[in-house]
Amino acid sequence: MIDFHTHTIFSDGELIPSELVRRALVKGYEAIALTDHVDSSNIDFVLARAVKAARELNKYWAIKVLPGVEISHVPLEQMEKLVKFARKNGAKIVIVHGETTMEPVLPGTNRKAIESGADILAHPGHLSKSDAKLAARKGVYIEITTRKNHRGTNKEVIKTATEAGAKLILNTDTHSDKDIIDDKKAASFLRGLGVSRDGIKKIFANSKELLKIKKST
């Protein structure tokens, strides 16, 4: 399992970074990203904690830990600046909290996230065809989420992204130990969404592709 979307006590998660990573390792994870919620008020503090945790844990455990952020509910005018700040200050994974139907996310967030060069657009809700096509052109990955509050539009997202040629990946949006899943459960979850065996392999391959890119940077 490769999971690029998780949260710790540094935003709204329940676990400190080391416990989250340890539990993921026991579940058989190959890699995990620490991507707590940030805006302009806390990105410097939260990202520094993720960078430090990743640097230390990567010394000792057989799991790749990537520091990152999830830029969440920010003014659209700040998006590009925050993406650039994150990259400059050590973020390997930059996620933007997409337009989930469960929260009052600003309309236009999906488009701005893609234009700003985020790595992953998380739980994008009613992903438009034009945004999916732009994501395909810019190499932004579209998230399928296992998180209960955001997964209602997964099938729609899969259809739209697939038709546009955008790359899909599966993330958990983990907030507690109960959210961590293994490869078997991940595959079962995707099958439940109607994804074919070849489609599942492709989604897993997309995660490996992104991990390879980030390990080389």
C-alpha positions in Angstrom: 0.0 0.0 0.0 1.1 3.5 -0.9 -0.9 6.2 0.8 -0.3 9.9 0.0 -3.0 11.4 2.2 -2.9 11.1 6.0 -3.4 13.4 9.0 -1.7 13.5 12.4 -2.3 15.5 15.6 -0.8 18.5 13.8 -4.2 19.0 12.2 -7.3 16.9 12.8 -5.7 13.4 13.1 -5.6 11.3 16.3 -2.0 10.0 16.1 1.5 11.5 16.4 3.6 10.9 13.2 5.6 8.0 14.6 2.6 6.0 15.7 0.8 6.6 12.4 3.8 5.5 10.5 4.4 2.5 12.7 0.8 1.3 12.3 1.1 1.8 8.5 4.3 -0.2 8.5 2.6 -3.1 10.4 -0.2 -3.0 7.8 2.4 -3.6 5.1 2.7 -0.1 3.7 5.5 0.6 1.3 5.2 4.4 1.7 3.1 7.0 3.4 2.9 10.8 3.2 2.2 13.1 6.2 -0.2 15.7 4.8 -1.9 17.7 7.5 -4.3 20.5 6.7 -2.7 23.9 6.2 -3.4 27.4 5.2 -1.4 30.6 5.3 -1.6 30.7 9.1 0.1 27.4 9.9 1.9 26.0 6.8 5.3 27.0 8.1 4.9 25.2 11.4 3.0 22.1 10.2 5.3 21.5 7.2 8.4 21.8 9.4 7.0 19.1 11.7 6.3 16.7 8.8 9.8 17.3 7.3 11.4 16.6 10.7 9.3 13.5 11.3 10.0 12.1 7.8 13.8 12.7 8.1 14.0 10.9 11.4 11.7 8.0 10.7 13.3 7.3 7.3 16.6 6.5 9.2 15.1 3.6 11.1 12.1 1.9 9.5 11.5 0.1 6.2 8.8 2.4 5.0 9.3 5.5 2.9 7.9 8.6 4.7 7.2 11.6 2.6 6.6 15.1 4.1 3.7 17.0 2.7 0.7 19.2 3.2 -3.0 19.3 2.3 -3.9 22.9 1.4 -7.4 23.3 2.7 -10.2 25.9 2.3 -7.9 28.8 1.3 -8.7 31.8 -0.9 -8.1 30.9 -4.5 -5.7 33.9 -4.8 -3.4 32.2 -2.2 -3.3 28.8 -3.8 -0.3 29.2 -6.1 1.7 31.0 -3.4 1.1 28.2 -0.9 2.0 25.4 -3.4 5.3 27.2 -4.1 6.0 27.7 -0.4 5.4 24.1 0.3 7.7 22.9 -2.4 10.4 25.4 -1.4 10.3 24.3 2.2 10.5 20.5 1.8 7.1 19.2 0.9 7.4 16.1 -1.3 3.7 15.8 -1.7 1.4 18.7 -2.1 -2.4 17.9 -2.0 -5.2 20.3 -2.3 -8.5 19.7 -0.5 -10.9 19.5 -3.4 -14.5 20.4 -3.8 -16.0 17.5 -1.8 -19.8 17.7 -1.6 -19.6 17.3 2.2 -17.9 20.7 3.0 -18.4 24.3 1.7 -15.2 24.3 -0.4 -14.9 27.4 -2.6 -16.1 26.8 -6.1 -13.1 26.9 -8.4 -10.8 25.2 -6.0 -10.4 22.1 -8.2 -9.4 24.2 -11.2 -7.0 26.4 -9.2 -5.3 23.4 -7.5 -4.6 21.9 -10.9 -3.4 25.2 -12.4 -1.2 25.8 -9.4 0.6 22.5 -9.9 -0.5 20.4 -6.9 0.5 16.8 -7.0 -2.9 15.5 -6.0 -6.4 16.8 -6.1 -8.2 15.2 -3.1 -11.8 14.1 -3.1 -12.8 16.5 -5.9 -16.6 16.0 -5.6 -18.3 16.7 -8.9 -15.1 16.8 -11.0 -15.8 18.6 -14.2 -14.7 17.2 -17.6 -12.7 20.4 -18.3 -10.9 20.1 -15.0 -10.2 16.4 -15.5 -8.7 17.1 -19.0 -6.5 19.9 -17.5 -5.3 17.5 -14.8 -4.4 15.0 -17.5 -2.4 17.6 -19.4 -0.6 18.9 -16.3 0.1 15.5 -14.7 -2.0 16.1 -11.6 -3.3 12.9 -10.0 -7.0 12.6 -9.1 -7.8 11.0 -5.8 -10.2 8.2 -5.1 -10.8 8.2 -1.4 -11.8 5.6 1.1 -12.8 8.2 3.6 -16.5 7.8 4.4 -17.3 11.6 4.5 -15.9 12.2 1.0 -16.4 9.0 -1.0 -19.9 9.5 -2.2 -18.8 10.8 -5.6 -16.0 8.2 -6.2 -17.8 6.5 -9.1 -18.4 9.8 -10.8 -14.8 10.9 -10.3 -13.5 7.6 -11.7 -15.7 7.9 -14.8 -14.9 11.5 -15.5 -11.1 11.2 -14.9 -10.9 8.0 -16.9 -12.7 9.5 -19.9 -10.4 12.5 -19.7 -7.2 10.4 -19.4 -6.3 11.8 -16.0 -4.4 9.5 -13.6 -6.2 8.1 -10.6 -4.8 7.0 -7.3 -6.3 5.6 -4.1 -5.7 7.3 -0.8 -7.2 6.8 2.7 -7.3 10.4 4.1 -6.4 8.6 7.3 -7.3 10.4 10.6 -7.1 7.5 13.0 -5.7 3.9 13.1 -9.1 2.6 12.0 -8.6 4.3 8.6 -5.4 2.4 7.7 -6.0 -0.4 5.1 -3.8 -3.0 3.5 -3.5 -3.9 -0.2 -6.2 -6.5 0.0 -8.8 -4.1 1.4 -7.7 -1.4 -1.1 -8.3 -3.8 -4.0 -11.6 -4.9 -2.5 -12.7 -1.2 -2.1 -11.9 -0.5 -5.8 -13.8 -3.6 -6.9 -16.8 -2.4 -5.0 -16.7 0.8 -7.1 -16.8 -1.3 -10.3 -13.1 -0.9 -11.2 -11.8 -3.8 -13.3 -8.8 -5.9 -12.4 -6.7 -4.1 -15.0 -8.0 -0.8 -13.7 -7.0 -1.7 -10.1 -3.5 -2.6 -11.3 -3.3 0.8 -13.1 -4.4 2.7 -10.1 -1.8 1.0 -7.9 0.8 1.5 -10.7 0.0 5.2 -10.7 0.8 5.4 -7.0 4.1 3.6 -7.6 4.9 6.0 -10.4 4.3 9.1 -8.2 6.4 7.6 -5.4 9.3 7.0 -7.8 9.1 10.5 -9.0 9.1 11.9 -5.5 11.9 9.6 -4.3 14.1 10.9 -7.1 13.5 14.6 -6.2 
